[in-house]
Amino acid sequence: MPIEEIGLDQGLMEQLEREAMRRGVSPEALASELIRRELANRTKPRSPRGAVTPFHRRA
């Protein structure tokens, strides 16, 4: 897997390859799984924090 296609530095690329070997998958499959999981976490709807104040229309 060429580093230029992913944009990882050498250390991160080696770490990705080691983890992929440990899990028994290809580095490409592991990278796509991690990206998919990160996108799901970032785009998941979250409940608002704190007290919700109602909207009051002026009379």
N, C-alpha and C positions, 0 to 999 in steps of 0.2 A: 504494500500500500504506500504510494508516494506521499511524502509529507506535504508537498505542494498542493495536493488535492484537498487536504483537510485544514491546513493552516495551524498545525500544532508544532511546538518546538520539539527538539530531539528528545528531551527528558519525558515530556508528556506522551510522545509517540511510543517510546519504549515501555512506559507504564501501561498504556492502552494495550500494547501487544502482549505484555506479561499477563494482564488480567484476562484478556481474551483466551490465551493459552490455558490459564487456570480454569476458566469456565468451559473450555472445549468448543468455542465458537471462533469465527473469523473476526479479525479486528474491525472489518467493515460492518459486520452484523452487530457487534457490541457498540460501536460508535452510533449506528442508527438507532439502536434501542435506547441508549443514553440520551440522545437528542430528542427522540420521541417522548421519553419520560419527562425531560426538562420542559418541553413545550406544553405538555399536559399540565404540569404543575404551575407554570406561569399563566396559562390561560384559563385555569379552573376558576369558576365564579366563587367569590368569597363573601361571607356575610359582613355587613358593615360593622366597624368597631365603635364602641361608645354608645351613648344615648342617641336615639333617632328623634329629631325634633320635627313635629308636623308643620306643614306649610299652611300659613294663615293668609288668606286673601284680604286685602284691605277693603273696608266697606265703602 
